[in-house]
Structures are given as structure tokens and as C-alpha cells.
Amino acid sequence: MNAKFSLIEAQVINQALKNVALETGIVLQRSAFSPNIKDRLDFSSAIMDQDGQLIAQAEHIPVHLGAMPKGVQAIIDYFGKENILDGDIYIANNPYLGGTHLPDIAVIKPIFYDEKLVGYIANRCHHADVGGVVPGSMPSGKYTLEEEGYVIDPTIFERKGVLNQEWFDDFLSNIRVPVERKGDIQAQIASTKIGEKKFHSLLQKYSLDRVQQVIDFLNERSKNASLELIEQIPENQTFSFTDCMDNDGVKDESINITAEVERKDDKLIVDYSKTDSQVEGNINATYAVTLSATYYILRCLISREYATNYGLYAPLDVITKKGTLVDPLPPAGVAAGNVETSQRITDVMLGVFSKLFPDDVPAASSGTMNNTIIGGLDSTGKEFTYYETIAGGIGAGKNYSPPNAKHSHMTNTRNTSIEVLERYYPLRVEEYSIIPDTGGIGKWSGSNGVRRSIQLLAEEGVLSIQSERRVHSPFGLFGGKEGGKGKNLLKTSNKIMQLPSKITKKIMKGDIVVIETPGGGGYGKK
């Protein structure tokens, strides 16, 4: 312990840092225009240091948060630290430059104090549309990154407080529902400015030197917690696990993801090099997404007593092979990699770590975000884009039978309430229910998925679904049974058709889209 402060004071400052990220998120939520951000809470906020390394984060969306430092570091690398100025704000969404997928737009503000760069406040929001070939910017099929939507390389959005209006106008002219996008991005900007003020207040209260000392201490403390976990793993042994994606939306073939975990001295090596090659469909996941899923499992295995910061992840080396599903080469499409492949990477990590920490790791949850997008024109001729991830079953663990119908792992959002959905979109919810007997049976049983049936009230629309676990069930552990598979249906005036896990197709007025989500796996033999 550093003699200059107590553990209590360190924890107080740690909580204050987390609160900066949390309060910026609250401002963002309350200022946003779209239901996806203000109601579903599909956003994240975090604070990085002057080198782009994580200091603190709010408990928002894991797939956003693990990748956030890469996004800030991409800004630093792109412009050079010497060219980052007080009063600047940056914007980006390029998945190959620290992003996740195009709908996730990051807004990043450097924080200066006494004319010195001391850190960054950043947020990332999923926007319901960023242009591209179909509403929602998440088409199923063989599409390049630029066909998916508007690509934002690291861009100076404000220079010394002056908005880059020319760029903003170009962006808004190339996407759907520009009023909504404009309002959401303005909310992102406002929240970073509030975050800067909150961070300044913290430095004024404790001093920059004291806060930096505490940050260094907290990083070292979190690193030691990770090392204590790693010491429980046998040295020089390799533990592996493989799981697969149903298909890529182009070819009806499964794609394997393999992780090999090995402890070498004080390092934990997670190697994905044996994963299958990148695919034509857009389920490819960038390295930042793979990092997020891997970080998430380590975070879950370590007590929340320890701060989430770069020290926590310092002993972890994540190895990938370029050109594979978990580290593709551009211009491969990645729209579903962020939302679907990230969930499978998480399942693979659960599988391998269940061999190391069987009492602490649960069976597979639904393993999909069940992304559902419907876009078109309402009765007044205005564009609309509805986007939602739909909850599913949760995997059981030792001494734990989970609740039904929850978002899990890489997502931490809400379902859109029926009242909000029907108010904002020409849609009607016909059914929203828990599907019985979809959780895997075990000594502790997995929980059930849900059925969500949505009718189109507009004359026509475009439906896109990006989902998984329609072919391969969520696995159980230690004798527990698999969770039930999901199913996608389309009910028209004269027939009911089963849809594949990934599809983009035209639908007509009166058609009902039915999403049945998977259950969670069971744990232990009953």
C-alpha cells in the first residue's frame, strides 16, 4: 500500500472515476432521440488515460467496452498525439480502426488539465441506421464493409470547439432518418463535454498527482488479482475448446471458432489461430471484438472488488491469425460479427475455462442477440428503421438456475417496451411471451427463451435478421442438457414459412415476423 493514501481513499477515487463514466452515460441516455439509445440503452461510456489505456468504465455493453481503448488508440495513431488539441472532439466507426461494426459510432474527447493532455472520455452508441444497402445497415449476405454503411475513419468532429459542419452534413445526407441520427450524435457530443467537466472536478478536488497515484495503484492491484487467478492454472499445458457458427448467411456451412489457453509464467495466452478462415458473409469479427469477448470472461472470473482497468488485462495475451473469422482482412463485411460472432467467442471461452474453473463457469446462454431490423416508409412517407436485440435463455451454473428471458454476455441492453415500439414505428406486437421448456435440463437448469411476434402496418418494408443457435444448440456442462434452438418465422396472409438464421427480404403489410429465441444450457446431471 502506498503510504500517501489508504485503500479506502483509493476506492473512493475509483468509484468517482466510474461515476464520471456513469454520469456521461446518463446524460447521453436522457439527451438521445432514438428508442435504441434512450430506451434500450444500447450505448457505453469509458475513460482512458493519455495513451488510450482504460482507467474506468460504466457497466454498459461488454462488446463496446472491451474495444473502447482500441478506438481511442486508433485516434492517437491516426493523428499523432502532438496534433490532439484542447477543445477537439473525434468521431469514428471503422471496425478495422478500433471499431466494432458500422452502426456503433464512437465519439471521443481528449481531456486537458493545466494545458496537459491527461486522458480521454469516450462513448459508443449503436445507431439504428448508418446508410448502406438496406435499412439498419446490417444486411445478410455477401457485402463489403462500404456496402454495409457509411464508413467513418477517424475524423476531427470539433476543432477547438468548432463543429466540422461540412463533414456532418455529408454524413447526414447519406443515411436514413437523419433527424434521429443528428440528435443522437449531438447527445454523444454533449455527454463527452459533461464527462470532461466531471473529470476536471475530480482533479480539482484531489489534484492531478494524487489521482494519478491512485490510478497507478488500482492498475497494479487489478493486475495482481489477475495474476492470482492465473496462478491457479497449470503451467505448460494447453486447454482448448471449439464451438461453431450456424452459417455466414451466404453458404449453409458451419464455421468453427477454436481457442487454446495456456499459462506461461505470469502470462495467460489465449490463441485463436486455429479458427476457420474469414467468410463471404458478414459474420467476421474484428480483433477489437475478439478482444472484448476475451476480456469479458477474465473480468467475470475476478471479484468486482477490483477495478476494471488496463492493469486487470495486462497479463493477458490474445493471439489471432490474420484472415480468420476472428481477425478478418478488409474490406470483409463485419456487421454481424460484432453482435453474433462475439457471442460465440464468449461461448468458446466459457467452454475452455469450464475446464479450469468448473465451479465458476456457467453453461452456454442463448448465444445470439437475435438482431431484428424492419425498415421502410410509414403512412406519411417518412423513413423509419426499427432495430432490436431480443433476449433469450441463460446458461445455468453450479448452485444457480437463472431467470428467464434475459440479455446475456456481449449485450447488456433492454428489450424495447411494446408501448415505445408501437408509438415510434408502424408496427404492432402480436405476442411477447416466454417459451416453456426451452432451457436445458440439469441439476441446475438453464432458463427459457422468448417469442416476439411483430406485425408490419406499413405498406411494405425490408426485414433483416442476424441470429444464431438455429442449427447448433447452446451447450450444457457436466451432464446438463443443451438449451433449445431458436427459430425465425414469417406469417403471411396465406402461409407460414421458416426463415434461416440470417436473411434480408421484402415483407408486406400484415406480415408477422416471429422470433423465437434459444434457451440456456443446463449444468450438472439431473
ABEGO torsion letter per residue (X at the ends): XBAABBAAAAAAAAAAAAAAAAAAAAAAAAABABAAAAAAGBBBBBBBBAAGBBABBBBBBAAAAAAAAAAAAAAAAAAEAAABBBGBBBBBABAABGBABAABBBBBBBBBBGGBBAEBBBBBBBBABAEEABBGGBBBEBBBAAAAEBBBBBBBABBGGBBBAAAAAAAAAABBGAAAAAAAAAAAAAAAAAAAAAAAAAAAAAEAAAAAAAAAAAAAAAAAAAAAAAAABBBGBBBBBBBBBABAGABBBBBBBBBBBBBBEABBBBBAAABBBBBABAABBBAAAAAAAAAAAAAAABBAABBBBAAAAAABBBBBBBGBAABBBOABBAAAAAAAAAAAAAAAAAAAAAAABAAABBBBBAGBAGBBBBBEBBAAGBBBBBBBBBBBBBBBBBGBBBBBGBBBEABABBBBBAAAAAAABBBBBABBBBBBGABBBBABBBBBBBBBBBBBABABBBBBBBBBGAABBBBBBGGBBBBBBBBBBBBBAABBBBBBABBBBBBBBGBBBBBBBBBBBBBEBX
